[in-house]
Amino acid sequence: MMNPKLRYRLVKSKSVEWIIVLFAFLITVPLIAIIFFVLKTGISKISWHFFTNIPKPVGEAGGGIANALVGSLLIVLVAALIAVPIGILCGIYLSENKDSKLASYSRLAVDVLQGTPSIVTGIVIYFWLVKPLGTFSAVSGSVALAIMMLPIVIRSTEETLKLLPSSLKEAGLALGLPYHKVILRVVVPCGFSGILSGVMLSVARIAGETAPLLFTAFGNPYISTNVLKPMQSLPLLIFNYATSPYEEWHDLAWGASLILLIWVLLLNITTKLITRKWKVQL
Amino acid sequence: MESTIISSKNFNAYFGANHVVKNVSIEIPQNNIIAVMGPSGCGKTTYLRCINRMHELIPGATTEGEMKLHKDNIYEMNPILVRLRIGMVFQRPNPFPNLSIYDNVIAGYKLNGMKLQRAERDNIVEGSLRKAALWNEVKDTLHKKGTFLSGGQQQRLCIARAIAMEPEVLLLDEPTSALDPISTASVEELLFDLKKNYTLVLVTHNMQQAARVSDKTAFFYLGELVEYDKTKEMFTNPKDNRTQSYITGRFS
């Protein structure tokens, strides 16, 4: 006969284990439910036509989201072009100057920036760029999204580089490399996969942002590649069309939702694969 | 008479207010192996890192006094040039993890943007790996990452990387402390061969190692240079009581 105290402990241990497993499973439920629902509703709306055409006027069936696809890609690309260099440089500074005063203020600023509501960023960019330029424009949307990307890129760069052993830097310095070459040719390449994963995750993060684009990129029913003019994007299209009273537009919004979801999922999955493949074995 | 390659006179090193190397004067003769030994925290590694100006890279670290390479004051030279002429091997093997074995050997040229002809590059790689007694083990896997090697091989790769730059002096900071006995033996043997072409300064806390490989030994204690003499002389007939206590194992 087992000691009752011991038995009680074993039972307790087992039940806690089961609870943990249960919650680990539960965490996947919302995602699966969302994917399932969007897939179920959206899949029937998607066809080749859906990718190559622009939305039809109200009352006509069919139409596609080509304008939003082109717009989203361009806006995100420009945002990344702005945020990635600044973010990586800033991350390098923070990891190289752990104790400086500027770094601690800068870190605080990054944290606050990360917590800034996106709609606030949007409205500030409206006053800074849209009003002075006199028109809604894709580039102002890109700037708003770049501001949202920055904290993610900075933090992931900083954390990645901080984990590299200092012996690596010393190896470079002892070979007579100047400091900037040690950073550019030793530190950054060794942390490359981590930096890249930060960049890709930040792209995935902003791809679906709507609020900052409302007063900046504004939306456009036609395909436009002029970044100084209003431009459509997937989240804007979803927002505008899903809140409209027309059945045909709802269909477009569902299709666009599915595309956006797949885009973000693919970004996340490729990030995982790439970082695993390119990870530098220390 | 051997000529002196490195000489320090009344040399001091500090971490902030902490005085870690006190008034050290040493003359290091060319093509010798000099062992620097002493208990932990005696300043031997710091002294070594002062020779190629790695010490000053630590925030708050300062130095004082004279340190010369031949006739030139090291602390008036460009630190980059100092480090090209005085190579260093660290306690833990630290090959560049993103580079192949081949690229690790020529890393000093490659990362510095010095252009080399293909044949010249191959020569340097093969020559350095041969000198580091690693060529036979890696000649078929030159394009694999350096980090796939064993610890002892990695350390020899780091030695090859340092001697590829043709330095005059090679500083070794406890190069075998992270290695098993067999790798240690092969690295020690290698040091012996390298003496022909280079001057080696070897920091070690292992007395047997100092006795085995070095021509002269410096004994550091609490930041001071207690004794500096021919290794044989030091181990058979130490002049200072503290040296005597250390080599007979009364403190470590």
Interface residues (C-beta under 8 A of the other chain):
Chain A: D99 P165 S167 L168 E170 A171 G172 L173 A174 L175 G176 L177 P178 K181 R185 V186 P189 C190 F192 V280 Q281 L282
Chain B: N52 M54 L57 P59 I80 L81 R83 L84 G87 M88 F90 R92 N94 P95 F96 P97 N98 A107 G108 L111 N112 G113 K145 T147 F148 C158 R161 A162 M165
